[in-house]
């Protein structure tokens, strides 16, 4: 393989260096020769399962920051501008491979329009890396963490020659990953007919790796009962309490199914006022609760645990989506069980109980919350959720879905009250064609807002600005911090856009698939894209236009 050269520039920290430079510099500083043992372990390496293992960070962003600081500390004092990739030590090569691997798409998420996986779309990292050259193959096979993510897709549409291929691949990954914790993702496709597609070999494989599974994701379609039962039961029975820390259960058609499933032990007591189907597991209630108590990241969609379960205790990330109904007191109980929650996604229909007419649920203190996505299409249901939560001054990223029928008074109640009770620095509003947001009032409620994302077709009536259709103009006396504006699929009024640019210290505007109305009166025609760009650039030259082919840079809904 031809040797490649990595180019670094003054604008890209830090400059790279060679092995000889590292050894020479270390000998000058420490007075001792360099050895392999002196190279610190990178933060993305996970420790083997066993007693005394160090705590593992769950945030990939945090891992990347730690790794960047580690590499910067190695290379920041050198002035070399180029280095052969063949001279990089295996530790740095492994870290580079890991960065590329983490940005890839999970194999189970790459399904074609009929739900069939093909061999070429499954042959990805780290398999591809191991076929580049002998050195890369040695580094890849020696890096257990690169093989710790196992994806298995079960589909009755696979040919007889391919039906065992995902399982054989999974077994190879499990072997090459050594003894470190595993991230297991099992998915059934829409063509799956039932139990017959869950092979005996797959159940046995789950049993064999259950004690190593740190992260488990099950994605099922219309009939999740048998699928989840034959995967969850062997893993829960054979796993070690404290090993499984992340659990994701999702039904692909959950939003169209009104009957939820509740995972439970055969000996579990059923709480009152619980409606749904039981997914019974042959495991004791005590052991099931011990396993669930160790989970810190829980994402549920269509498949849940009882709201009184210890699955909701001590969580740092919680996502509740689907069509299963929950009451205000049940949600308050769930949130109060995890006071250190940092990420919360909520999209379940919620209602008030009969006792709510006399006694309101006590507000839950969530001072560590950093990300809150509220996906409800009812303003009354939004009010129930927001009245339960009490946040501190920690910067918050808030995403809210705006109902179609909401008028300009939306930000008076309940969302405006919530904005005034917390420190929102990033706000993502997903609206509809009839929505008119009174941004001046919103900015008054959230003076710490730094980034604003508007999604949806924004209209106005009687030629009034969608920026301030029925309230005062933006006050020039307010010291806004808003510096980044995202407009996604918006209809932009030029006067309102100009007013916002002049009032706020905006430094960056990103526009994606948006339109500007024609200046001619009494017409619904839109300006062509080229003319619209010229008008917008005249107002704010530093606009970045994103095409439809580029993935969005802001969080999307689940």
C-alpha positions in Angstrom: 0.0 0.0 0.0 1.3 3.4 -1.0 2.3 5.5 2.1 -0.1 8.3 2.8 0.7 11.7 4.3 -1.4 13.6 6.8 -1.4 17.3 6.2 -1.9 19.7 9.1 -2.3 23.5 8.8 -2.0 26.3 11.2 -5.8 26.5 11.5 -6.1 22.9 12.5 -4.8 22.0 16.0 -2.6 20.2 16.9 0.3 19.6 14.5 1.2 16.0 14.0 4.6 14.4 14.8 6.6 11.3 14.2 7.7 8.6 16.5 11.3 9.8 16.5 10.2 13.3 17.5 8.1 11.8 20.4 11.0 9.8 21.7 13.5 12.6 21.3 11.3 15.1 23.1 10.4 12.7 25.9 14.1 11.9 26.5 14.9 15.6 26.7 12.0 16.2 29.2 12.2 13.1 31.3 15.7 11.9 30.8 14.6 8.3 30.2 14.1 6.4 27.0 10.6 6.0 25.7 8.8 2.7 26.1 5.4 1.4 25.1 4.3 1.5 28.7 4.8 5.2 28.9 2.0 5.8 26.3 -1.2 6.6 28.3 -4.3 4.6 27.5 -6.8 6.5 25.4 -10.1 7.3 27.0 -12.3 5.4 24.5 -10.8 2.0 25.6 -13.3 0.1 27.7 -12.0 -2.0 30.6 -12.8 -5.7 30.7 -15.8 -6.9 32.7 -14.8 -7.9 36.2 -14.3 -6.7 39.8 -12.7 -3.3 40.3 -13.4 -2.1 36.7 -13.3 1.7 36.4 -16.5 3.6 35.7 -17.2 4.1 32.0 -18.3 7.3 30.4 -21.5 7.1 28.4 -21.2 10.3 26.4 -19.4 9.9 23.1 -18.9 13.7 23.0 -17.2 13.6 26.3 -15.0 10.8 25.1 -14.0 12.7 22.0 -13.1 15.8 24.1 -11.0 13.7 26.4 -9.3 12.0 23.5 -8.6 15.3 21.7 -7.0 16.7 24.9 -4.9 13.6 25.2 -3.6 13.8 21.7 -3.1 17.6 22.1 -0.9 17.0 25.2 1.3 14.6 23.2 1.7 16.8 20.1 1.1 20.4 21.2 4.8 21.2 21.7 6.0 20.1 18.3 6.4 22.0 15.0 6.4 19.2 12.5 3.8 19.8 9.7 3.7 16.4 8.1 4.0 12.8 9.2 3.7 9.5 7.4 0.6 7.6 8.5 2.7 4.5 8.6 4.8 6.0 11.5 1.9 6.7 13.8 1.8 4.5 16.8 -0.9 1.9 17.1 -2.6 3.8 19.9 -3.1 6.9 17.8 -4.2 4.8 14.8 -6.7 3.0 17.0 -8.1 6.3 18.2 -8.4 7.6 14.6 -10.2 4.4 13.6 -12.5 4.8 16.6 -13.5 8.3 15.6 -14.3 7.2 12.1 -16.2 4.2 13.4 -18.3 6.2 15.8 -19.5 8.5 13.0 -20.7 5.6 10.9 -24.3 4.4 10.7 -25.4 1.3 12.6 -25.8 -1.7 10.2 -29.3 -2.3 11.6 -30.2 1.2 10.4 -29.2 0.5 6.8 -32.2 -1.3 5.4 -33.4 -0.9 1.9 -37.0 -0.2 0.9 -38.2 -3.8 1.3 -36.4 -4.3 4.6 -33.6 -6.5 3.3 -30.0 -6.3 4.2 -27.4 -7.1 1.5 -23.9 -8.2 2.1 -22.2 -5.1 0.7 -24.1 -2.7 3.0 -23.1 -4.8 6.1 -19.4 -5.0 5.2 -18.4 -1.8 7.0 -15.9 -0.8 9.6 -14.0 -2.4 11.2 -14.1 -5.1 8.6 -13.1 -2.7 5.8 -10.2 -1.4 7.9 -8.9 -4.9 8.4 -8.6 -5.4 4.6 -6.5 -2.3 3.8 -3.1 -3.7 4.5 -1.3 -6.1 6.9 -0.5 -3.3 9.4 -4.0 -2.0 9.5 -5.3 -5.5 9.9 -3.0 -6.2 12.8 -4.0 -2.9 14.5 -7.7 -3.5 13.9 -7.7 -7.1 15.1 -5.7 -6.1 18.2 -8.2 -3.3 19.1 -11.0 -5.0 20.9 -13.1 -1.9 21.2 -13.6 -1.7 17.4 -15.5 -5.0 17.5 -17.6 -4.4 20.5 -20.7 -3.1 18.6 -22.7 -6.1 17.3 -25.6 -5.6 14.9 -28.0 -8.5 14.0 -30.9 -8.1 11.6 -33.6 -10.9 11.5 -35.7 -11.0 8.3 -37.7 -13.7 6.6 -36.9 -12.0 3.3 -33.2 -13.1 3.5 -32.2 -15.9 1.2 -31.3 -19.3 2.6 -27.6 -18.6 2.0 -27.8 -15.3 3.8 -30.0 -16.2 6.8 -27.1 -17.3 9.0 -24.7 -14.6 7.8 -25.7 -12.0 10.4 -25.3 -14.5 13.2 -21.9 -15.7 12.0 -20.8 -12.1 11.7 -22.0 -11.4 15.3 -20.1 -14.4 16.7 -16.9 -13.2 14.9 -17.3 -9.7 16.4 -17.9 -11.2 19.9 -14.7 -13.3 19.7 -12.6 -10.4 18.4 -13.8 -8.0 21.0 -12.1 -10.0 23.7 -13.6 -9.6 27.2 -14.8 -6.0 27.1 -18.4 -4.9 27.4 -20.6 -5.3 24.3 -23.1 -3.0 22.5 -25.8 -5.3 21.1 -28.4 -4.2 18.6 -31.0 -6.7 17.3 -33.7 -5.7 14.8 -36.6 -7.4 13.2 -37.7 -6.1 9.8 -41.3 -5.4 8.6 -41.3 -8.7 6.7 -40.8 -10.8 9.8 -43.6 -13.2 10.4 -43.1 -14.2 14.0 -41.3 -16.7 16.1 -40.0 -18.7 13.2 -37.7 -15.8 12.2 -36.0 -15.8 15.7 -33.7 -18.7 15.3 -32.6 -21.0 18.1 -29.0 -20.1 17.3 -29.8 -16.4 18.0 -31.3 -17.2 21.4 -28.2 -19.2 22.3 -25.9 -16.5 21.1 -27.7 -14.0 23.4 -27.2 -16.4 26.3 -23.5 -16.7 25.6 -22.8 -12.9 25.5 -25.4 -11.8 28.1 -22.9 -11.3 30.9 -20.9 -8.8 28.7 -23.8 -6.8 27.3 -23.5 -3.2 28.4 -25.9 -1.6 25.9 -28.9 -3.4 24.4 -31.1 -2.1 21.7 -34.1 -4.1 20.4 -36.0 -2.7 17.4 -39.1 -4.6 16.4 -42.1 -4.1 14.1 -45.8 -5.1 14.3 -45.5 -8.2 16.6 -42.8 -7.4 19.3 -44.1 -9.8 21.9 -42.3 -12.9 20.7 -39.3 -11.0 19.4 -38.6 -9.1 22.6 -39.4 -12.2 24.8 -36.9 -14.4 23.0 -34.2 -11.8 23.2 -34.8 -10.1 26.6 -35.4 -13.3 28.6 -32.0 -15.0 27.8 -30.1 -11.7 28.3 -31.9 -10.8 31.6 -31.5 -14.3 33.0 -27.8 -14.6 32.2 -26.6 -11.0 32.6 -24.8 -9.7 35.6 -26.5 -6.9 37.7 -24.6 -3.7 37.1 -23.3 -4.6 33.6 -26.3 -3.5 31.5 -26.4 0.3 31.7 -28.2 1.3 28.5 -31.5 -0.2 27.3 -33.5 0.8 24.2 -36.8 -0.9 23.3 -38.6 0.4 20.3 -41.5 -0.6 18.1 -41.4 0.8 14.7 -45.1 1.3 14.4 -45.5 2.4 18.0 -47.2 5.7 17.1 -50.0 3.8 15.3 -50.6 1.2 18.0 -52.7 2.1 21.0 -52.0 -1.0 23.1 -48.6 -0.9 24.8 -46.6 -3.8 26.1 -45.2 -3.9 29.7 -42.1 -6.0 30.4 -42.6 -7.8 33.6 -41.7 -10.9 35.6 -44.3 -13.6 36.0 -44.1 -12.9 39.7 -44.3 -9.1 39.4 -47.4 -7.5 41.0 -49.4 -5.4 38.5 -49.9 -1.8 39.7 -53.5 -0.4 39.7 -54.7 1.7 36.8 -52.3 -0.1 34.4 -53.7 -0.9 30.9 -51.8 -2.9 28.4 -50.4 -6.3 27.5 -47.9 -8.1 29.7 -44.6 -9.4 28.2 -43.9 -12.1 30.8 -40.3 -13.2 31.5 -39.3 -16.3 33.4 -37.1 -14.4 35.9 -37.7 -13.5 39.5 -39.1 -10.0 40.2 -36.2 -9.2 42.5 -33.5 -10.1 39.9 -35.3 -8.1 37.2 -35.5 -5.1 39.4 -31.8 -5.4 40.3 -30.9 -5.4 36.7 -33.1 -2.5 35.8 -31.8 -0.5 38.8 -28.3 -0.3 37.2 -29.5 1.2 34.0 -28.6 4.9 33.5 -29.9 5.4 29.9 -33.4 4.2 29.1 -35.3 4.8 25.8 -38.8 3.3 25.4 -41.2 3.4 22.5 -44.2 1.1 22.6 -42.6 -1.2 25.1 -42.4 -0.1 28.7 -41.9 -1.1 32.3 -44.4 -0.4 35.0 -44.2 3.3 36.1 -43.4 2.2 39.6 -40.5 0.0 38.4 -36.9 0.6 39.5 -36.1 0.9 35.8 -36.8 4.6 36.2 -34.5 5.1 39.2 -31.1 6.9 39.0 -31.4 7.6 35.2 -29.3 10.3 33.5 -31.2 9.9 30.1 -34.8 9.0 29.6 -36.9 8.8 26.5 -40.6 8.0 26.6 -42.3 7.9 23.2 -45.3 6.2 21.6 -49.1 6.2 22.2 -49.3 4.8 25.7 -51.2 7.0 28.1 -49.6 8.2 31.3 -51.1 10.4 34.1 -49.6 13.5 35.7 -48.9 11.7 39.0 -47.3 8.7 37.2 -45.0 11.0 35.3 -44.1 13.0 38.5 -43.2 9.7 40.2 -41.0 8.7 37.3 -39.1 12.0 37.2 -38.7 12.2 41.0 -37.0 8.8 40.8 -34.2 10.3 38.7 -33.3 13.7 40.1 -30.0 13.7 38.2 -31.6 13.4 34.8 -29.6 15.2 32.1 -31.6 14.2 28.9 -35.4 13.9 28.7 -37.4 13.1 25.6 -41.2 12.9 26.2 -44.0 12.2 23.7 -46.6 10.2 25.5 -50.2 11.3 25.7 -50.7 12.6 29.3 -53.8 13.3 31.3 -54.8 14.5 34.8 -56.1 12.1 37.3 -59.3 12.6 39.2 -57.3 13.7 42.3 -55.6 16.4 40.3 -58.7 18.5 40.6 -58.0 18.8 44.3 -54.2 18.1 44.7 -51.6 18.9 42.0 -48.5 16.8 41.7 -45.5 18.2 43.5 -43.0 19.8 41.2 -40.0 17.7 40.5 -36.6 19.4 40.8 -34.4 18.6 37.8 -31.4 20.9 38.3 -29.1 18.8 36.1 -31.3 18.7 33.0 -29.4 19.8 29.8 -31.6 18.5 27.0 -35.4 18.5 26.9 -37.4 17.4 23.9 -41.2 17.8 24.3 -43.1 16.2 21.4 -46.8 16.7 22.1 -49.4 18.1 19.7 -51.7 19.4 22.4 -51.1 22.6 24.3 -53.1 21.3 27.3 -50.9 18.3 27.5 -47.8 20.4 27.2 -49.0 22.5 30.1 -49.4 19.3 32.3 -45.8 18.3 31.6 -44.3 21.7 32.1 -46.1 22.4 35.3 -44.5 19.2 36.8 -40.9 20.2 36.1 -38.8 22.7 38.0 -35.4 23.5 36.5 -32.3 25.3 37.8 -30.0 27.7 36.0 -28.1 25.2 34.0 -28.0 25.9 30.3 -30.9 24.0 28.6 -31.5 22.8 25.0 -35.3 22.8 24.6 -37.2 21.4 21.7 -41.0 21.9 21.5 -43.6 20.9 18.9 -46.1 23.7 18.2 -49.7 22.6 17.6 -51.4 23.7 14.4 -54.2 25.7 16.1 -51.9 27.7 18.4 -52.2 31.5 17.9 -49.8 34.3 18.8 -50.7 33.9 22.5 -48.7 30.6 22.7 -45.9 32.0 24.6 -48.1 33.5 27.3 -49.0 30.1 28.6 -47.6 27.5 29.2 -44.4 27.6 27.2 -43.6 31.3 28.0 -43.9 30.6 31.7 -41.6 27.7 31.4 -39.1 29.8 29.5 -39.0 32.3 32.3 -38.4 29.6 34.9 -35.2 28.1 33.3 -32.1 29.1 31.4 -32.8 28.1 27.8 -29.8 28.7 25.6 -30.9 26.6 22.6 -34.5 26.5 21.4 -35.9 24.4 18.6 -39.5 25.0 17.6 -41.2 22.6 15.2 -44.4 24.2 13.9 -47.0 24.0 11.2 -48.4 26.1 8.3 -50.8 28.0 10.6 -48.4 28.9 13.3 -47.3 32.5 13.9 -44.6 32.8 16.7 -44.4 36.1 18.5 -40.6 36.1 18.7 -40.2 39.4 20.6 -42.3 38.0 23.5 -40.3 34.8 23.4 -37.0 36.6 23.5 -38.2 38.6 26.5 -38.9 35.4 28.3 -35.6 33.8 27.4 -32.9 36.5 27.6 -30.1 33.9 27.7 -31.1 32.3 24.3 -28.1 31.9 22.1 -29.3 29.6 19.3 -32.8 29.5 17.7 -34.1 26.8 15.3 -37.4 27.4 13.5 -38.8 24.4 11.6 -42.1 24.3 9.7 -44.0 26.5 7.3 -44.5 29.9 9.0 -47.5 31.9 7.7 -49.1 35.2 8.6 -52.4 37.0 8.1 -53.3 40.4 6.8 -49.7 41.0 5.6 -48.6 41.1 9.3 -45.1 39.9 10.1 -44.8 36.3 11.4 -42.1 37.7 13.7 -44.5 39.9 15.7 -48.1 39.6 14.3 -49.9 40.8 17.3 -47.5 42.2 19.8 -44.9 44.8 20.3 -41.8 45.1 18.1 -38.4 44.0 19.3 -37.1 46.2 21.9 -33.7 47.7 21.0 -32.9 48.2 24.7 -32.8 44.4 25.5 -29.4 42.9 25.4 -30.0 39.7 23.6 -27.4 36.9 23.3 -28.9 35.3 20.3 -26.1 34.7 17.8 -27.1 31.7 15.7 -30.4 31.3 13.7 -31.5 28.1 11.9 -34.4 28.3 9.5 -35.6 25.0 8.2 -38.5 24.7 5.8 -39.7 28.2 6.7 -41.5 30.9 4.8 -39.5 34.0 5.6 -40.8 37.5 5.8 -38.0 39.8 4.8 -39.0 42.7 7.1 -39.3 40.5 10.1 -36.0 38.8 9.2 -34.3 42.3 8.9 -35.8 43.3 12.3 -34.5 40.2 14.0 -31.0 40.7 12.5 -30.8 44.3 13.6 -32.1 43.7 17.2 -30.0 40.7 18.0 -26.2 40.2 17.8 -26.6 37.3 15.3 -23.3 36.2 13.8 -24.5 33.1 11.9 -27.6 32.3 9.9 -28.2 28.8 8.4 -31.1 28.4 6.0 -32.3 25.1 4.7 -35.2 24.5 2.3 -36.9 27.8 3.0 -38.8 30.3 0.9 -39.4 34.0 0.7 -42.9 35.2 -0.4 -43.3 37.2 -3.6 -43.3 40.9 -3.0 -46.3 41.3 -5.4 -49.6 41.8 -3.5 -52.4 39.2 -3.4 -50.3 36.4 -4.7 -49.2 33.1 -3.2 -46.3 32.6 -5.6 -42.9 32.4 -4.1 -39.7 34.0 -5.3 -37.3 31.8 -7.1 -34.4 30.5 -5.0 -31.8 32.8 -6.7 -33.8 35.9 -6.1 -34.5 35.0 -2.5 -30.9 34.4 -1.8 -30.0 37.8 -3.1 -32.6 39.5 -0.9 -31.5 37.6 2.1 -27.8 38.2 1.5 -28.4 41.9 1.2 -29.8 41.9 4.7 -27.2 39.5 6.2 -24.2 38.6 4.1 -23.0 35.8 6.3 -25.8 33.3 5.4 -25.1 29.7 4.9 -27.5 27.9 2.5 -27.8 24.2 3.1 -29.0 21.9 0.3 -31.5 19.1 0.8 -28.9 16.5 0.4 -26.9 17.6 3.4 -28.1 16.0 6.7 -29.6 18.6 9.2 -27.1 20.0 11.7 -29.8 20.4 14.4 -31.5 17.6 16.4 -34.4 15.9 14.8 -37.4 14.2 16.4 -37.3 10.5 17.2 
